[in-house]
Amino acid sequence: MKKYLIIVLAFMLLPAVLMGCQSSADSTLNYGDITEVRISESTGFAKVDPNYFEIYQDEDSLLLFTDLLKNASKEEGIVDMIKPEYDLKILYKDENDQGFHLWVGESGEKSALMKVDDTHTIYTVSAEATDKLIALFE
């Protein structure tokens, strides 16, 4: 009887242990040591369109994108977004890169970012950041 109880308990605990071992997607935004930002019109979710219409490498632009990522706020809840306007490919000094989808709001409104590899999480950026993006894209 004791042996049976141990086996039942083991099977009951196994799913909890396995669930705890699963890794979750990184929910933080990397904003350090950006060396280049490439922008393209988005063709849809889960990929960055490689037909870049602009590449930024100047210090002021890189600082803008660094601040954008650093100050983005993760939004809670279910994400249901229309097709992204833009794709960003951000390259870092350590030779890693990260893809993002970007929705630019109107002047005075917030904008939104989404990691290409995590379409379940959205980040918003301030109206001030939106205004800076609009000026940069003009």
ABEGO torsion letter per residue (X at the ends): XAAAAAAAAAAAAAAAAAAAABBBBBABBBABGBABBBBBBBAEBGBBBABBABBBABAAAAAAAAAAAAABBBBBEBBBBBBBABBBBBBBAAGBBBBBBBBBBBBGBBBBBBBAABAABBBBBBAAAAAAAAAAAX
